[in-house]
C-alpha cells in the first residue's frame, strides 16, 4: 500500500477510518489491477487473495480490516509504501522473527537477505525459456531477486519456468 494516494492524502489515515465493506472493495480493486498487469503471477497470488474474490461474509471482511489497520498502526507503509518495498521481504523477516532460533537451526532454515539474494542472482546465468529452481524457497526471496535481475537485463521473467519447494509450508496458505 502506498504512503500517499494520487491526491497526496496519507492512505493509512483513510484506511483507519474505513468500514469492512469499503476495505474489501479497495482490496478487490487493488488486487484486480495487479492481476490485470501481472497475469503471470495470478496462480501464485490466488491462494492468498482468494477470499477477496469469493465474496466473504462480514466477519471475514472485518478481520481482514483489523489486520490491515494493525499493520498500518505498526508502520508497515514505511517499509513497503515507498521504493524501499523492492528491498524488503516483509514475510521472510516476519517468519524469521516469530520462530525460535532453535527451531530455525534444527531445520536448517536461514533467511537470505535481499541484497545477498540479488548478488547471487546476478552471478547466475539465467536465460529466457530456462528453468530456475529453488529447493528451499521459503518466502520466494531468491525468485524475487532473480526476476529483478532478469528485468534489469532487459529480459522477461515470464519466460522462465519457476520451480520451488520447501520443507516448511508455513509461508503458504493451507489448502481449502
Secondary structure, 3 states (H helix, E strand, C coil): CCCECCCCCEHHHHHCCCCHHHHHHHHHHHHHHHHHHCHHHHHHHHHHHHHHHCCCCHHHHHHHHHHHHHHHHCCHHHHHCCHHHHHCCHHHHHHHHHCCHHHHHHHCCCCCCHHHHHHHHHHCCCCCCCEEEECCCCCCHHHHHHHHHHHHCCCCHHHCEEEECCCCCCCCCCCC
